[in-house]
Amino acid sequence: MASSTTHLDLIAQSQSSKEVTANALFDAGSPATLFGRRASLCSGLNWFYYGGVMMVDGVLTAIANNTAALVLSPSTTNYIEATRAGVVSRNTVGFTGGSIPLYTAVTGTATVTSDTDQRAWVAPAYLPGRASVAVTAADVTLTAADARCRYLTTTGVLTGNRSVIVPDSWEGIVYCSNSGAFAMTFKTAAGSGVVVAQGKRALLLADGTNVVRVTPDT
């Protein structure tokens, strides 16, 4: 904690073996370095990161330091992300819905020119994310940012039966604020879904394959 009184074993100017104290502090704080850039190995377009431990479906799972470089694409922005199982990848389109954002890395022809840390571990439970998505003339796939929000409102006049496509692993409260004589379905890309009536709210869950209803419309 960043307070005037600390509970950490800090380095004293007069002490010997300062590296021992420093390394012990780094080790104690190492959970915060999970997926952090491992600068000592990064070169050219090769990206390396630190491993650690993360919770995967209730199981403490060890994530190893990568030994094979994650090779970035040249002359573009790379979006580096992890799956909910801790598998790291990159793409040049944007963060994927349901993924864990790690870094954006801007590259030249042969090197990384800048990188931005996107790891945001603090998400207060008392401040649920909210998103509003317009759905009218076509189905809509949630963006990565929208998919991370706890409360989702759909708006617009429906011109036909429409679907909102959510990640395979997702959970949220939805409010269908649409109008028009058609139905709104929340579903995964390849699975089945749930129709939420206009003017109603429901708690929904994507179970890895399909979207299922947790609560009735209210």
Rosetta silent file (secondary structure, phi, psi, omega in degrees, C-alpha in Angstrom):
SEQUENCE: MASSTTHLDLIAQSQSSKEVTANALFDAGSPATLFGRRASLCSGLNWFYYGGVMMVDGVLTAIANNTAALVLSPSTTNYIEATRAGVVSRNTVGFTGGSIPLYTAVTGTATVTSDTDQRAWVAPAYLPGRASVAVTAADVTLTAADARCRYLTTTGVLTGNRSVIVPDSWEGIVYCSNSGAFAMTFKTAAGSGVVVAQGKRALLLADGTNVVRVTPDT
SCORE:     score description
SCORE:     0.000 S_00000001
   1 L     0.000  147.030 -177.306    0.000    0.000    0.000 S_00000001
   2 L   -94.663   70.443  179.026    1.229    3.509   -0.741 S_00000001
   3 L  -117.681  165.667  179.717    0.939    4.967    2.751 S_00000001
   4 L   -66.955  -28.345  174.371    3.385    6.901    4.911 S_00000001
   5 L  -105.825  123.907 -176.090    3.590    3.864    7.215 S_00000001
   6 L  -112.066  154.971  175.130    4.492    0.663    5.379 S_00000001
   7 L  -103.304    6.601 -178.385    4.368   -2.994    6.332 S_00000001
   8 L   -88.192  154.765  172.321    7.091   -3.911    3.838 S_00000001
   9 L   -83.656   98.456 -175.667   10.715   -4.739    4.608 S_00000001
  10 L   -88.114  162.636 -178.953   12.334   -1.755    2.933 S_00000001
  11 L   -82.033  128.806  176.148   15.976   -1.314    1.991 S_00000001
  12 L   -95.072  143.881 -177.180   18.084    0.681    4.439 S_00000001
  13 L   -58.923  -35.875 -173.320   20.933    2.807    3.131 S_00000001
  14 L   -89.467   -6.297 -173.726   23.417    1.303    5.592 S_00000001
  15 L   -76.442  157.192  172.097   22.488   -2.361    5.223 S_00000001
  16 L   -93.480  167.447  177.433   24.539   -4.989    3.463 S_00000001
  17 L    53.496   47.975 -179.780   23.146   -7.415    0.861 S_00000001
  18 H   -58.718  -32.506 -178.597   20.614   -4.922   -0.419 S_00000001
  19 H   -64.062  -28.552  178.852   19.892   -7.225   -3.362 S_00000001
  20 H   -66.248  -46.925  178.204   18.586   -9.892   -0.946 S_00000001
  21 H   -64.164  -42.927 -179.244   15.975   -7.532    0.479 S_00000001
  22 H   -63.322  -46.530 -178.894   15.101   -6.210   -2.969 S_00000001
  23 H   -64.674  -35.737  177.481   14.700   -9.658   -4.495 S_00000001
  24 H   -64.970  -38.912  176.844   12.548  -10.807   -1.576 S_00000001
  25 H   -65.622  -44.528  178.820   10.263   -7.817   -2.113 S_00000001
  26 H   -60.109  -41.106 -179.002   10.058   -8.487   -5.852 S_00000001
  27 H   -65.041  -42.378  179.725    9.214  -12.121   -5.171 S_00000001
  28 H   -63.848  -32.639 -179.728    6.465  -11.219   -2.700 S_00000001
  29 L   -91.535    6.428 -172.893    4.940   -8.854   -5.250 S_00000001
  30 H   -63.283  -26.087  176.211    5.295  -11.247   -8.171 S_00000001
  31 H   -55.343  -29.620 -179.435    1.558  -12.084   -8.496 S_00000001
  32 H   -74.013  -11.847 -178.727    1.138   -8.568   -9.915 S_00000001
  33 H   -92.662    2.343 -179.868    3.614   -9.348  -12.710 S_00000001
  34 L   -53.297  126.155 -178.621    1.464  -12.090  -14.276 S_00000001
  35 L    69.369    7.292  178.225    1.567  -11.597  -18.074 S_00000001
  36 L   -69.262  151.761 -179.079    3.869   -8.591  -17.617 S_00000001
  37 E   -63.096  128.764  178.664    6.402   -7.820  -20.348 S_00000001
  38 L   -96.443   88.097 -168.950    9.703   -9.653  -19.773 S_00000001
  39 L   -61.176  -31.727 -175.184   12.020   -6.949  -21.042 S_00000001
  40 L   -64.177  -22.363 -178.537   15.247   -8.930  -20.712 S_00000001
  41 L  -107.507  -18.118 -177.551   14.175  -11.299  -23.503 S_00000001
  42 L   -69.597  130.785  175.336   12.111   -9.009  -25.734 S_00000001
  43 E  -158.335  150.154 -178.148   13.887   -7.997  -28.929 S_00000001
  44 L    56.300 -127.114  177.655   12.840   -7.162  -32.451 S_00000001
  45 L  -101.304   11.665 -178.935    9.278   -8.404  -32.892 S_00000001
  46 E   -89.852  124.819 -176.696    9.672  -11.147  -30.277 S_00000001
  47 E  -112.867  130.045  176.272    7.485  -10.699  -27.198 S_00000001
  48 L  -124.418  152.273 -177.836    8.050  -12.498  -23.919 S_00000001
  49 E  -140.541  160.891  176.505    6.019  -12.323  -20.721 S_00000001
  50 L   -84.629  144.641  172.658    6.154  -13.468  -17.120 S_00000001
  51 L   -89.671 -163.749 -178.886    4.021  -16.326  -15.894 S_00000001
  52 E   165.397 -146.600  179.905    2.457  -16.763  -12.492 S_00000001
  53 E  -129.747  134.018  174.950   -0.706  -18.228  -11.039 S_00000001
  54 E  -135.885  159.057  178.793   -4.295  -17.459  -12.003 S_00000001
  55 E   -85.939  121.804  178.108   -7.683  -18.873  -11.106 S_00000001
  56 E  -121.622  108.623 -179.466   -9.156  -20.943  -13.945 S_00000001
  57 L    49.980   45.799  176.200  -12.672  -22.235  -13.282 S_00000001
  58 L    83.331   -1.380 -177.508  -11.987  -22.376   -9.554 S_00000001
  59 E  -111.539  127.759  173.259   -8.588  -24.077   -9.918 S_00000001
  60 E   -66.758  118.523 -171.900   -5.299  -22.342   -9.106 S_00000001
  61 E  -121.835  128.330  179.156   -3.406  -22.794  -12.375 S_00000001
  62 E   -79.226  129.602  175.146    0.302  -22.185  -12.984 S_00000001
  63 E  -108.750  120.677 -176.598    1.103  -20.107  -16.064 S_00000001
  64 L   -81.089  152.995  166.163    4.694  -20.569  -17.226 S_00000001
  65 L   -57.434  136.418  178.909    7.000  -17.886  -18.597 S_00000001
  66 L   -72.384  134.285  179.176    6.803  -18.294  -22.358 S_00000001
  67 L   -99.092  -26.471  173.336    9.928  -19.906  -23.795 S_00000001
  68 L   -99.365  129.967 -175.161    8.924  -19.558  -27.458 S_00000001
  69 L   -60.815  142.156  165.937    8.510  -15.944  -28.513 S_00000001
  70 E   -84.264  108.941 -173.167    5.106  -14.529  -29.294 S_00000001
  71 E   -86.544  121.330 -177.754    6.007  -13.041  -32.686 S_00000001
  72 L   -85.195  155.429  176.640    4.274   -9.743  -33.384 S_00000001
  73 L   -78.929  141.876 -178.172    3.130   -8.524  -36.790 S_00000001
  74 L   -79.183  153.853  170.212    5.241   -5.713  -38.286 S_00000001
  75 L    56.151   45.400  179.746    4.116   -2.149  -39.027 S_00000001
  76 L  -163.178 -179.022  172.883    0.814   -2.287  -37.160 S_00000001
  77 E   -98.205  125.301  177.857   -0.820   -2.336  -33.740 S_00000001
  78 E  -100.688  133.199  177.215   -0.784   -5.745  -32.054 S_00000001
  79 E  -104.455  109.779 -176.688   -3.409   -6.591  -29.450 S_00000001
  80 E   -97.937  126.866 -173.227   -1.926   -9.043  -26.952 S_00000001
  81 E  -145.540  165.999  177.427   -4.497  -10.920  -24.878 S_00000001
  82 E  -125.134  148.221  173.077   -5.054  -14.061  -22.834 S_00000001
  83 L   -78.032  171.706  177.797   -7.921  -16.512  -22.777 S_00000001
  84 L   -66.066  -11.263  175.278   -9.713  -17.339  -19.545 S_00000001
  85 L   -97.203    0.494  176.919   -7.408  -20.394  -19.406 S_00000001
  86 L    90.395   13.471  179.179   -4.278  -18.228  -19.580 S_00000001
  87 L   -86.970  123.711 -174.482   -3.323  -18.878  -23.211 S_00000001
  88 E   -95.722  137.592  176.537   -1.671  -15.782  -24.707 S_00000001
  89 E  -147.555  177.766  176.369   -2.084  -14.714  -28.329 S_00000001
  90 E  -142.699  154.760  173.151   -2.076  -11.560  -30.417 S_00000001
  91 E  -146.479  174.053 -177.651   -4.043  -10.154  -33.323 S_00000001
  92 L  -114.287   16.686 -177.966   -4.130   -6.936  -35.316 S_00000001
  93 L  -104.114  -47.980 -177.708   -7.876   -6.279  -35.163 S_00000001
  94 L   160.811  169.479  178.332   -8.679   -5.601  -31.510 S_00000001
  95 L   -65.323  139.274 -176.046   -9.210   -7.272  -28.174 S_00000001
  96 L   -85.121  139.648  175.021  -11.545  -10.257  -28.438 S_00000001
  97 L   -57.206  131.907 -178.627  -14.776  -10.421  -26.462 S_00000001
  98 L    88.625   -2.785  179.752  -14.260  -12.675  -23.457 S_00000001
  99 L   -92.614  169.676  174.505  -10.473  -12.234  -23.509 S_00000001
 100 E  -103.811  110.922  179.878   -8.171  -10.675  -20.899 S_00000001
 101 E   -65.429  135.770  178.885   -6.493   -7.574  -22.396 S_00000001
 102 E  -115.453  -62.885 -177.556   -2.740   -7.504  -21.733 S_00000001
 103 E  -146.261  154.839  158.401   -0.923   -5.030  -23.997 S_00000001
 104 E  -109.782  134.689 -179.079   -1.152   -3.076  -27.198 S_00000001
 105 E  -127.924  119.920  177.957    2.179   -3.001  -29.026 S_00000001
 106 E   -92.020  128.485 -175.097    2.849   -0.700  -31.966 S_00000001
 107 E  -117.096  151.965  167.221    5.488   -2.095  -34.304 S_00000001
 108 L   -95.579 -156.566 -178.081    7.735   -0.855  -37.063 S_00000001
 109 L   -69.220  -27.304 -175.365    9.143   -3.085  -39.756 S_00000001
 110 L  -142.747    0.046 -177.708   11.390   -4.977  -37.347 S_00000001
 111 L  -142.862  164.954  171.656   10.942   -3.638  -33.807 S_00000001
 112 E   -85.773  122.156 -178.717    8.357   -2.610  -31.233 S_00000001
 113 E   -89.719  -27.434  175.679    8.187    1.188  -31.222 S_00000001
 114 E  -163.031  153.346  174.585    5.857    1.506  -28.215 S_00000001
 115 E  -140.460  150.285 -179.069    3.727   -0.634  -25.942 S_00000001
 116 E  -126.813  125.166  179.732    0.874    0.130  -23.565 S_00000001
 117 E   -74.564  120.254 -179.258    0.039   -1.999  -20.540 S_00000001
 118 L  -109.555   10.286 -178.751   -3.685   -2.829  -20.617 S_00000001
 119 L   -73.617  112.610 -179.484   -3.721   -5.167  -17.619 S_00000001
 120 L  -123.144   96.134 -174.800   -6.500   -3.867  -15.373 S_00000001
 121 L   -86.447  -14.836 -174.618   -7.038   -6.223  -12.468 S_00000001
 122 L   -95.290  113.923  176.210   -9.166   -3.871  -10.351 S_00000001
 123 L  -135.706   90.809 -175.245  -12.885   -4.028  -11.139 S_00000001
 124 L   -56.282  129.318 -178.699  -14.912   -3.003   -8.056 S_00000001
 125 L   -64.617  -24.639 -178.162  -17.939   -5.261   -7.623 S_00000001
 126 L   -84.556   -0.644  176.840  -19.956   -2.292   -6.389 S_00000001
 127 L  -125.656   73.138 -177.693  -19.425   -0.451   -9.699 S_00000001
 128 L   -64.461  140.117  177.150  -20.788   -2.776  -12.397 S_00000001
 129 L   -68.971  144.970  179.349  -19.893   -1.858  -15.954 S_00000001
 130 E  -125.538  142.178  177.128  -22.740   -0.642  -18.158 S_00000001
 131 E  -142.338  148.201  175.890  -23.024   -0.668  -21.932 S_00000001
 132 E  -120.927  128.801 -175.344  -25.696    0.330  -24.437 S_00000001
 133 E  -123.840  124.262  177.696  -25.837   -1.447  -27.787 S_00000001
 134 E   -82.695  126.087  178.619  -27.951   -0.318  -30.744 S_00000001
 135 L  -130.829  117.046 -177.568  -29.615   -3.241  -32.548 S_00000001
 136 L  -136.093  -72.448 -169.953  -31.906   -2.472  -35.485 S_00000001
 137 L  -100.740   -1.313 -178.266  -31.293   -3.847  -38.981 S_00000001
 138 L  -157.595  159.821  173.726  -28.747   -6.616  -38.301 S_00000001
 139 L   -63.156  153.304 -177.914  -27.417   -8.949  -35.643 S_00000001
 140 E  -127.726  129.953  172.466  -24.733   -7.422  -33.412 S_00000001
 141 E   -94.910  128.836 -179.130  -21.662   -9.098  -31.935 S_00000001
 142 L   -60.693  138.391  171.147  -20.600   -7.559  -28.644 S_00000001
 143 L   -71.558  167.532  178.447  -17.289   -5.741  -28.680 S_00000001
 144 H   -59.368  -40.842 -179.521  -14.672   -6.765  -26.138 S_00000001
 145 H   -66.164  -44.407  179.453  -15.509   -3.702  -24.027 S_00000001
 146 H   -63.440  -39.138 -177.817  -19.268   -4.349  -24.137 S_00000001
 147 H   -66.645  -22.962  179.083  -18.790   -8.015  -23.253 S_00000001
 148 L   -83.220   -9.321 -179.260  -16.915   -7.044  -20.085 S_00000001
 149 L   -80.824  143.960 -178.279  -19.846   -4.973  -18.813 S_00000001
 150 L   -79.301  -32.663 -175.125  -22.165   -6.484  -16.230 S_00000001
 151 E  -119.982  124.604 -173.874  -25.295   -4.592  -17.346 S_00000001
 152 E  -125.256  126.308  176.551  -26.243   -4.423  -21.021 S_00000001
 153 E  -111.883  131.072  173.371  -29.052   -2.390  -22.594 S_00000001
 154 E  -104.034  139.283 -176.408  -30.153   -2.925  -26.192 S_00000001
 155 E  -131.586  167.370  174.624  -31.834   -0.037  -28.006 S_00000001
 156 L   111.332  162.820  178.126  -33.351    0.765  -31.391 S_00000001
 157 E   -91.189  117.916 -178.678  -36.353   -0.106  -33.557 S_00000001
 158 L   -73.089  133.599  176.017  -36.124   -3.715  -34.726 S_00000001
 159 L  -104.673    4.633  178.083  -36.753   -4.274  -38.425 S_00000001
 160 L  -178.581  173.147  175.094  -36.684   -8.063  -38.026 S_00000001
 161 L   -63.868  129.003 -174.293  -35.872  -10.735  -35.487 S_00000001
 162 E  -127.060  160.539  177.828  -32.363   -9.940  -34.269 S_00000001
 163 E  -128.673  144.535  167.429  -29.635  -11.513  -32.148 S_00000001
 164 E  -103.668  122.684 -176.200  -26.929  -10.144  -29.892 S_00000001
 165 E   -94.213  121.117 -177.897  -23.904  -12.445  -30.110 S_00000001
 166 E  -110.655  162.395  175.920  -22.048  -12.862  -26.811 S_00000001
 167 L   -61.407  158.669 -179.562  -18.798  -14.733  -26.000 S_00000001
 168 L   -62.712  -31.122  175.713  -19.061  -18.453  -25.234 S_00000001
 169 E  -115.238  105.677 -172.288  -18.135  -17.721  -21.608 S_00000001
 170 E  -160.575  153.837  174.495  -20.159  -14.719  -20.465 S_00000001
 171 E  -152.570  138.131 -179.576  -22.664  -13.639  -17.847 S_00000001
 172 E  -170.686  165.301  173.605  -24.684  -10.467  -17.565 S_00000001
 173 E   -98.361  127.114 -177.587  -27.916   -8.658  -16.828 S_00000001
 174 E  -117.121  145.543  175.595  -29.648   -7.523  -20.001 S_00000001
 175 E  -126.696  117.452  179.912  -32.398   -4.971  -20.558 S_00000001
 176 E   -89.587  101.340  179.935  -34.232   -5.073  -23.873 S_00000001
 177 L  -101.307   16.699 -179.966  -35.222   -1.473  -24.562 S_00000001
 178 L   -73.795  163.568  170.723  -35.968   -2.134  -28.231 S_00000001
 179 E  -129.911  174.706 -175.550  -39.245   -1.479  -30.005 S_00000001
 180 L   105.769  151.274 -171.741  -40.756   -2.962  -33.151 S_00000001
 181 L   -84.344   50.867 -178.726  -42.825   -6.106  -33.702 S_00000001
 182 L  -140.937  172.562 -173.823  -39.889   -8.505  -33.581 S_00000001
 183 L  -104.957  150.309  176.620  -37.891  -10.566  -31.081 S_00000001
 184 E  -113.742  122.360 -179.424  -34.478  -10.001  -29.506 S_00000001
 185 E  -114.837  138.895  173.247  -32.338  -13.084  -28.830 S_00000001
 186 E  -108.323  121.826 -172.676  -29.097  -13.263  -26.858 S_00000001
 187 E  -149.461  167.661  170.740  -26.940  -16.148  -28.055 S_00000001
 188 E   -86.614  170.957 -176.242  -23.422  -17.385  -28.698 S_00000001
 189 L   -62.134  -38.476 -174.923  -21.989  -17.463  -32.216 S_00000001
 190 L  -115.043   -3.119 -175.389  -22.576  -21.196  -32.700 S_00000001
 191 L  -109.800 -171.174  179.325  -25.066  -22.065  -29.968 S_00000001
 192 L   -89.939  173.997 -175.170  -28.659  -21.427  -29.023 S_00000001
 193 E  -144.651 -166.847 -175.314  -29.984  -18.447  -27.113 S_00000001
 194 E  -129.767  134.328  174.354  -32.699  -16.803  -25.075 S_00000001
 195 E   -87.897  127.891  174.218  -35.364  -14.312  -26.157 S_00000001
 196 L  -109.786  126.033 -175.884  -35.793  -11.378  -23.771 S_00000001
 197 L   -68.404  153.128  178.913  -39.067   -9.515  -24.153 S_00000001
 198 L   -63.849  137.505 -178.578  -39.113   -5.800  -24.867 S_00000001
 199 L    79.019    8.733 -177.369  -39.141   -3.692  -21.729 S_00000001
 200 L  -117.919  159.436  176.745  -37.891   -6.623  -19.646 S_00000001
 201 E  -120.462  152.467  177.860  -34.677   -7.516  -17.838 S_00000001
 202 E  -156.189  151.091  173.009  -33.077  -10.919  -17.286 S_00000001
 203 E   -96.485  121.958 -175.361  -29.910  -12.477  -15.914 S_00000001
 204 E  -121.653  156.506 -179.701  -28.320  -14.672  -18.593 S_00000001
 205 E  -138.406  130.342  170.108  -25.344  -17.024  -18.700 S_00000001
 206 E   -93.431  118.254 -170.279  -23.296  -18.369  -21.606 S_00000001
 207 E   -92.837   16.045 -176.544  -22.248  -21.835  -20.450 S_00000001
 208 L   105.283  -19.839  179.057  -19.501  -22.390  -23.014 S_00000001
 209 L  -132.875  -53.199 -175.570  -21.921  -23.429  -25.759 S_00000001
 210 L  -122.889  162.703  169.551  -25.339  -21.832  -25.347 S_00000001
 211 E   -93.580  128.521 -179.722  -26.923  -18.874  -23.589 S_00000001
 212 E  -122.417  157.453 -177.887  -29.283  -20.005  -20.844 S_00000001
 213 E   -88.464  131.406  174.349  -31.680  -18.113  -18.647 S_00000001
 214 L   -95.998  -36.717  178.338  -30.849  -17.698  -14.947 S_00000001
 215 L  -128.701  156.826  172.751  -33.901  -15.580  -14.108 S_00000001
 216 L   -72.162  165.545  173.744  -37.250  -15.004  -15.804 S_00000001
 217 L   -60.768  138.218  176.894  -37.971  -11.689  -17.513 S_00000001
 218 L  -133.436    0.000    0.000  -38.842   -9.015  -14.991 S_00000001
